[in-house]
Amino acid sequence: MSENSAITVSHLVKSVNTQEGELTILNGINMDVKQGESVAILGPSGSGKSTLLGLLAALDSPSSGSIKLDGVALENLDEEAKAALRKQKVSFIFQSFMLVDTLNALENVMLPAELAGVDKAKQKAEAMLERVGLSHRLTHFPNQLSGGEQQRVAIARAFICEPKVLFADEPTGNLDSANSDKIADMLFELNRESDTTLVLVTHDMELASRCQRQFIMDSGRLTEKVSDSTMAQSAERTEEASAWS
């Protein structure tokens, strides 16, 4: 684990009991994500991506192994302490938006800030909604907003408390291509400006390619995808070594 690690995972296992016996969903996961990095987790449906995301965000507990979130070992925390940690350090963007139906856009964005005791929550929520192009929709309720607008409200809500880590589960999965591109632009722009660690679960290869690192989940195991540039650099080093031998 490096000093600036936002997430460190060691030998992570998640198993559940089924009628057919014990089912291992995650099997020996190891990863280290530095503060401010953007990471994509890819893989087929049922491979364990969303399960891993829930564990990293302290929404669930592993069967064995260790997760450190901003240096804090999650296995040492009870549910109340995990909730406090999430409130202080984590935001989550859900594929289904998870907006509160009885609150308007402004109130939805204000909610986590008010719960965290952030000063001037209303002014900050207004500024975030303006940032995502929804200053004209402050008093509209979720059922009065399009899918793209609801996702922009969700992004504004996720960033209002300036989280150390932002987890996003298929953040563009329900959007058309035009809205998908806009949402991605906002995610990475806010990620860079806030130095927020960004961890995405996605099927969208174009979205994943914009992340600094990509991991592939398959049959409960996680491997990092080696980029073309990394492969090229490795090949160059091999050629240089051969030339001097």
BELSULFEN-V250449 format. One record per helix or strand. SS is the DSSP state (A for helix, B for strand). FROM is the first residue (numbers start at 1). TO is the last residue. If there is no record, write none. Layout:
ss->SS from->FROM to->TO
ss->SS from->FROM to->TO
This chain:
ss->B from->5 to->18
ss->B from->21 to->34
ss->B from->38 to->42
ss->A from->49 to->56
ss->B from->64 to->69
ss->B from->72 to->73
ss->A from->74 to->76
ss->A from->79 to->89
ss->B from->90 to->93
ss->B from->104 to->104
ss->A from->105 to->115
ss->A from->121 to->131
ss->A from->135 to->137
ss->B from->141 to->141
ss->A from->142 to->144
ss->A from->147 to->159
ss->B from->165 to->169
ss->A from->177 to->194
ss->B from->197 to->201
ss->A from->205 to->209
ss->B from->213 to->218
ss->B from->221 to->225
ss->A from->228 to->244
